[in-house]
Amino acid sequence: MTKEKAWVTKNMILGFEFDKYLIEHPAFAKRIPNGSTVFLLPESDKELCRRNRALAEKERLHGKKIALVKIKNLSPLPKSRIHQPVLATIAA
């Protein structure tokens, strides 16, 4: 995987998780200025953080409204949300 593709993939994952966070925390969403582009700055990934900050600055220099959101880290994904499955036998 190229570095560019890895950054895109990481940002997609961050964006998906941030969307879920906003659904669960609508008060946080209301604090984001209307019309701004959100840039996520993951503190656990210094390279991606630097890259996203540079992209945000580029947008700001072009007159765009931006919002920077620092993210400490992501919780580990659960292995599965399924609890106590029961296998039903099928007669031959």
Secondary structure as GFF3:
##gff-version 3
##sequence-region A 1 92
A	DSSP	alpha_helix	3	24	.	.	.	ID=ss1
A	DSSP	alpha_helix	26	30	.	.	.	ID=ss2
A	DSSP	beta_strand	37	42	.	.	.	ID=ss3
A	DSSP	alpha_helix	46	61	.	.	.	ID=ss4
A	DSSP	beta_strand	66	71	.	.	.	ID=ss5
###
